C-alpha cells in the first residue's frame, strides 16, 4: 500500500511493540477495552506464533488486529513498522540495550512514539541524537509514559497551570510526596538498573551524566540549589522524617526537561524534589533509614556479581509480574506541593487503584498512545523528544480521569505577606 507521498501508507493507528511481554500484554488488554471503535491496533514482536496467542486471548474486539513481526535487532523491520504506524508504543526494555533503533526509525518516519523508560542514559542519548530529527519530521517521541514519570510530570503541570490562571507567579520550591504505594518491583526495572550501573562503572563520563540534575534539559540549567537526597532527614516545616523516593533520580530530570522544553515556564526559582514521608519521632526515623538502607542494598547487590544471583532469586525476571489479584489490590497516591512567587500554596494529587508498576502503568501508557493518536493532526503539536506533560498535558489529564484516576489540583492558601514571600530556605 502506497501513500500520497510515495511511501508506505499508515494503515495502523497504534503499533504495540513488545506485545508478548508481561507489560505488553497488559497494555494490549487495556487497548482492547478502551480504544474507540475503528482504531486499528497492531501487535508487534519477534514471534508471530506468540503474537497470535496474545491476540486470541483479547476477545472479539482484537480479532482483526494485524500482527507485525519486528525485532529490535533488525532495523529493517523497525523502519517498516514505523512507516506503517501513526503511533508506536514500546514496552521492550532495557531501552538502552533494545530501544535506540526503534526511536531512530520513528524519528525518521515521522511516527509518534511512547515508552516506559526510566533510564537517564537512554533518554540522554535519544535527546542528543534524535531531538532535532524528530522536530524536522514532526514525530513526537514521548518518553516515560508510565508510573515513571506521568504522576511526577502531570503533577507539576497542574500546579503551573493553576498558578498561571490565578496570576500567582512562577513555582518555587516544589516537592512530590509519595503518600501511598502498594505494588511489586518490575523485572524490567531491575534489568534496566543493572544495565545503567554497568555502563556507569565502565565510563566515569556517563556517571557524571547520571548525577547531573539537568542531564536531560538540553543545556537549560534552571534554578541553582537542585540537590539529590540520599539520606533520611527531618522536613523543616512539618517535623516529619523523609526519605528519597526510589525513582527521584530519574523523575526529577524528566520534570526539569519539561520546564526546559517550555522555556522555563515553571519559573526562574523553580526547584523540584521527590520524597517519601515516613512519619514523626523514632518510628519515622526508623522507617526512613530502612527505606534508604533497602535502596542502597538493592543497588549494591545488583552491582556486585557475587551477590547478584541471590538478589535475582528474590526478584521477578524480565517478562514476569504479579498475578491479576495482586495487581488489582495495588494502588498509589502522590501529592505534589508548591509555593509560588507571591507566596500562594498549591497541591496536586495523582492517584489510582492498581499496582503502579503494572496495572496503573499499562493504563497510563495505553491512554498516552490514544491521546497521541487523537491529537496527531492538531496544529501546533511540535515534534521532538518530549515529556508527557509537554506532548500531551491536559489531554492526558482528561484521558486518565476518564479511566478512574484522580488527577486534580487545589489551592491550599492565598498569597503571604511581603516579608514571608522573601524567604529563601527552600529545598534542602
C-alpha positions in Angstrom: 0.0 0.0 0.0 1.5 3.4 -1.1 0.7 6.7 0.5 0.3 10.1 -1.2 3.9 10.9 -0.5 5.1 7.9 -2.4 6.0 5.9 0.8 4.1 3.2 2.6 0.6 4.3 3.8 0.0 4.4 7.5 -2.6 1.7 7.8 -2.0 1.1 11.5 -3.1 3.6 14.1 -1.2 2.2 17.1 1.5 -0.4 16.9 2.3 -2.1 20.2 5.9 -3.3 20.1 6.6 -5.9 22.8 3.0 -7.2 22.9 4.1 -10.6 24.0 5.9 -9.4 27.1 4.2 -9.2 30.5 3.5 -5.4 30.5 2.9 -5.5 26.7 0.1 -7.9 27.2 -1.4 -5.7 29.9 -1.3 -2.7 27.5 -2.9 -4.8 24.8 -5.7 -5.8 27.2 -6.3 -2.1 28.0 -6.4 -1.1 24.4 -8.8 -3.9 23.6 -11.1 -2.4 26.2 -10.6 1.3 25.8 -9.7 2.0 22.1 -12.5 3.7 20.2 -14.2 1.7 17.5 -12.3 1.9 14.3 -8.9 2.3 15.8 -6.5 -0.2 14.2 -4.1 -1.7 16.8 -1.2 -3.8 15.5 0.6 -6.3 17.8 4.3 -6.3 17.1 7.0 -8.7 18.3 9.6 -11.3 17.2 7.3 -14.3 17.1 4.2 -14.5 15.0 3.0 -17.6 16.9 3.2 -15.8 20.3 1.5 -12.7 18.8 -1.3 -14.9 17.7 -1.6 -16.3 21.2 -1.9 -12.8 22.7 -4.4 -11.7 20.1 -6.6 -14.8 20.6 -6.8 -14.1 24.4 -8.0 -10.5 23.9 -11.5 -11.3 22.7 -13.6 -10.2 19.7 -12.6 -6.6 19.6 -9.0 -7.6 18.8 -9.8 -10.5 16.4 -8.8 -8.5 13.3 -5.8 -6.7 14.7 -2.8 -7.1 12.4 0.3 -9.0 13.6 3.6 -7.4 12.8 6.9 -9.4 13.1 9.7 -7.0 14.1 12.9 -7.4 16.0 14.9 -4.7 18.0 18.0 -6.2 16.4 16.7 -5.8 12.8 16.5 -2.2 11.8 14.8 -3.0 8.5 11.7 -4.5 10.3 11.6 -1.5 12.7 11.7 1.0 9.8 8.8 -0.9 8.2 6.9 -0.8 11.5 7.4 3.0 11.9 6.4 3.7 8.3 3.1 1.9 8.6 2.1 3.3 12.0 0.8 6.6 13.3 1.8 5.8 16.9 4.3 3.3 18.0 4.3 2.1 21.7 7.3 0.2 23.0 7.4 -1.9 26.2 10.7 -3.6 25.2 13.5 -2.8 27.7 16.1 -2.2 28.9 15.7 0.6 26.5 19.4 1.4 26.4 20.0 -2.1 25.1 17.0 -2.5 22.8 15.3 0.8 22.2 17.6 3.1 20.2 16.9 1.7 16.7 13.1 2.0 17.2 13.3 5.6 18.3 15.5 6.4 15.3 13.0 4.7 12.9 10.1 6.7 14.4 12.0 10.0 14.3 12.9 9.5 10.7 9.5 8.2 9.6 7.5 10.9 11.5 5.7 8.3 13.6 4.7 9.3 17.2 6.2 7.2 19.9 5.7 6.4 23.6 7.5 4.2 26.0 8.0 3.3 29.7 11.7 4.1 30.1 13.2 5.1 33.5 16.8 5.2 32.1 18.7 8.5 32.2 21.4 7.4 29.8 18.9 6.1 27.2 16.9 9.4 27.2 20.1 11.5 27.1 21.3 9.6 24.0 17.8 9.9 22.4 17.8 13.7 23.1 21.3 14.2 21.7 20.8 12.1 18.6 17.2 12.4 17.6 15.5 15.5 19.1 16.3 17.7 16.1 15.5 15.0 13.6 12.1 14.4 15.3 11.4 18.1 15.2 12.0 18.1 11.4 9.8 15.0 10.8 7.1 16.1 13.3 7.5 12.9 15.3 6.6 13.3 19.0 9.0 11.0 20.8 7.4 10.8 24.3 9.4 9.1 26.9 8.3 7.7 30.3 4.6 7.3 30.0 4.1 5.0 33.0 4.5 5.4 36.7 7.8 6.8 35.7 7.1 9.6 35.1 3.4 10.5 34.5 2.4 11.3 38.1 5.5 13.5 38.6 5.2 15.3 35.3 1.5 15.9 35.3 1.5 16.9 39.0 3.8 19.9 38.3 2.0 20.6 35.0 -1.3 21.0 37.0 0.4 23.3 39.6 1.8 25.5 36.9 -1.5 25.8 35.1 -3.3 26.7 38.4 -0.8 29.3 39.4 -0.8 30.8 36.0 -4.6 31.0 36.0 -4.6 32.8 39.4 -1.8 35.1 38.5 0.2 33.8 41.4 3.6 33.9 39.6 6.0 31.1 38.9 6.6 28.0 41.0 9.4 27.9 43.6 10.1 25.0 46.0 8.1 22.0 44.8 8.0 18.6 46.3 6.3 15.4 45.2 5.4 13.3 48.3 4.6 9.6 47.8 1.6 9.2 50.1 0.7 5.6 49.2 2.3 2.9 47.1 1.3 -0.7 47.1 2.8 -2.9 44.4 5.7 -5.0 43.2 9.0 -4.4 41.6 9.1 -4.9 37.8 11.7 -7.4 36.5 12.3 -5.0 33.6 13.0 -2.2 36.0 15.7 -4.3 37.8 17.2 -5.2 34.5 17.4 -1.6 33.4 19.1 -0.7 36.7 21.7 -3.4 36.0 22.4 -2.0 32.6 22.8 1.6 33.8 25.0 0.6 36.7 27.3 -1.5 34.5 27.7 1.4 32.0 28.4 4.0 34.7 31.1 1.7 36.3 32.8 1.3 32.9 32.7 5.0 31.9 33.1 7.8 34.5 31.8 10.3 32.0 28.4 8.5 32.0 28.4 8.6 35.8 28.7 12.4 35.6 25.7 12.4 33.3 23.6 10.3 35.6 24.4 12.5 38.6 23.7 15.8 36.8 20.3 17.2 37.9 19.8 18.7 34.4 21.1 15.8 32.4 18.0 15.8 30.2 17.4 19.5 30.0 19.4 20.2 26.7 21.6 22.8 28.3 18.9 24.6 30.3 20.2 24.7 33.9 17.2 26.2 35.8 17.4 27.5 39.3 20.5 26.8 41.4 20.4 24.6 44.5 18.9 21.5 43.0 20.1 18.7 45.3 19.7 15.0 45.5 18.5 13.4 48.8 20.5 10.3 49.6 19.9 10.3 53.4 16.9 10.5 55.6 16.2 13.9 57.2 13.6 15.8 59.2 11.5 18.0 56.9 11.8 21.5 58.3 8.3 22.8 58.2 6.4 19.6 59.2 8.7 17.8 61.6 8.2 14.6 59.6 11.0 12.3 58.7 11.5 11.9 54.9 13.4 9.6 52.7 14.3 9.8 49.0 11.8 8.3 46.6 13.5 5.5 44.7 12.7 6.9 41.3 13.5 10.5 42.2 16.9 10.4 40.4 15.0 9.8 37.1 11.7 11.5 37.6 13.2 14.8 38.7 15.2 15.0 35.4 12.0 14.4 33.4 10.2 17.2 35.2 13.2 19.6 34.6 13.2 18.6 30.9 9.5 19.7 30.7 10.5 23.0 32.2 13.3 23.4 29.7 11.1 22.5 26.7 8.6 25.1 27.9 11.3 27.7 28.0 11.5 27.9 31.8 7.7 28.3 32.2 7.7 26.9 35.7 9.5 29.9 36.9 13.1 31.2 37.5 13.1 29.9 41.1 11.6 26.5 40.4 13.3 23.7 42.2 12.0 20.1 42.5 12.5 17.0 44.6 10.7 13.8 45.3 10.3 12.2 48.8 8.6 9.6 50.9 7.2 10.8 54.2 7.8 8.2 56.9 6.2 9.9 60.0 7.5 11.6 63.1 9.6 10.6 66.0 11.6 7.3 66.4 9.3 5.3 64.2 9.5 7.8 61.4 13.3 7.8 61.7 13.5 4.0 61.6 11.2 3.8 58.6 13.2 6.4 56.7 16.5 4.7 57.5 15.1 1.3 56.5 14.0 2.7 53.1 17.4 4.2 52.4 19.2 1.0 53.5 16.9 -1.1 51.3 17.6 1.1 48.3 21.3 1.1 48.9 21.3 -2.6 49.4 19.5 -3.3 46.2 21.8 -1.1 44.2 24.9 -2.5 45.8 23.9 -6.1 45.4 22.8 -5.6 41.8 26.2 -4.1 41.0 28.2 -7.0 42.6 28.4 -10.2 40.7 28.8 -12.3 43.8 25.5 -11.1 45.2 23.6 -10.7 42.0 22.4 -14.3 41.9 21.0 -14.0 45.4 19.1 -10.9 44.5 17.8 -12.5 41.3 16.2 -15.3 43.2 14.1 -12.8 45.2 13.0 -10.6 42.3 11.0 -11.1 39.2 12.8 -11.7 35.9 12.1 -9.6 32.9 8.8 -10.6 31.4 7.4 -11.7 34.7 4.9 -10.0 37.0 2.4 -10.4 39.8 -1.0 -12.2 39.5 -4.1 -10.3 38.5 -5.3 -10.4 42.1 -2.2 -8.7 43.3 -2.2 -6.2 40.5 -5.8 -5.2 41.3 -5.0 -4.9 45.0 -2.2 -2.4 44.5 -2.6 1.4 44.5 -0.7 4.7 44.5 -1.2 8.3 45.5 1.2 11.2 45.1 0.8 14.7 46.3 2.9 17.5 44.8 3.1 20.7 46.7 4.5 24.1 45.8 4.8 27.7 46.9 4.6 30.3 44.1 6.4 33.6 43.8 3.7 35.5 45.5 3.6 33.0 48.4 0.4 31.1 47.4 0.5 27.4 48.1 -1.0 24.7 45.9 -1.2 20.9 46.0 -1.8 18.4 43.1 -2.8 14.8 43.6 -2.4 11.9 41.2 -3.8 8.6 42.4 -5.2 5.4 41.1 -6.2 1.9 42.1 -4.0 -0.9 40.8 -0.3 -1.9 41.1 1.6 1.3 40.0 4.2 -0.6 38.1 1.8 -2.9 36.2 -1.9 -2.2 36.3 -1.8 1.6 36.5 1.2 1.8 34.2 -0.5 -0.1 31.5 -3.4 2.3 31.6 -1.1 5.3 31.6 0.8 4.0 28.6 -2.3 2.9 26.7 -4.0 6.3 27.3 -0.8 8.1 26.2 -0.9 6.3 22.9 -4.6 7.0 22.4 -4.0 10.7 23.2 -1.1 10.9 20.8 -3.4 9.4 18.1 -6.3 11.7 18.8 -4.1 14.8 18.7 -1.8 13.8 15.9 -3.3 16.1 13.2 -3.9 19.1 15.5 -1.9 22.3 14.6 0.8 23.4 17.0 1.8 19.9 18.0 5.6 20.2 17.6 7.8 17.1 17.3 10.9 16.3 19.2 12.0 14.2 22.2 9.2 15.3 24.6 7.8 14.5 28.1 4.2 13.5 28.9 3.4 17.0 30.2 4.7 18.8 27.2 3.4 16.5 24.5 0.0 15.7 26.0 -0.6 17.9 29.1 -4.3 18.4 29.7 -5.3 15.8 27.1 -3.6 13.1 29.2 -5.1 14.5 32.4 -8.6 14.1 30.9 -7.9 10.7 29.5 -6.7 9.4 32.9 -9.7 10.9 34.7 -11.9 9.0 32.2 -10.3 5.8 33.4 -11.0 6.5 37.1 -7.7 8.2 38.0 -7.6 11.1 40.5 -5.8 13.9 38.8 -6.5 17.2 40.4 -5.1 20.4 41.8 -6.2 22.7 44.6 -5.2 26.0 46.2 -4.1 25.5 49.8 -3.9 29.2 50.8 -3.5 32.6 49.2 -0.6 35.0 49.0 1.6 35.6 52.0 2.8 38.9 53.3 5.7 40.5 51.5 8.0 39.6 54.4 7.1 35.9 54.3 7.4 36.0 50.5 11.0 36.8 50.6 12.1 33.7 52.5 14.7 31.5 50.8 15.1 28.4 52.9 13.6 26.3 50.1 14.8 22.8 49.3 17.4 21.2 51.5 
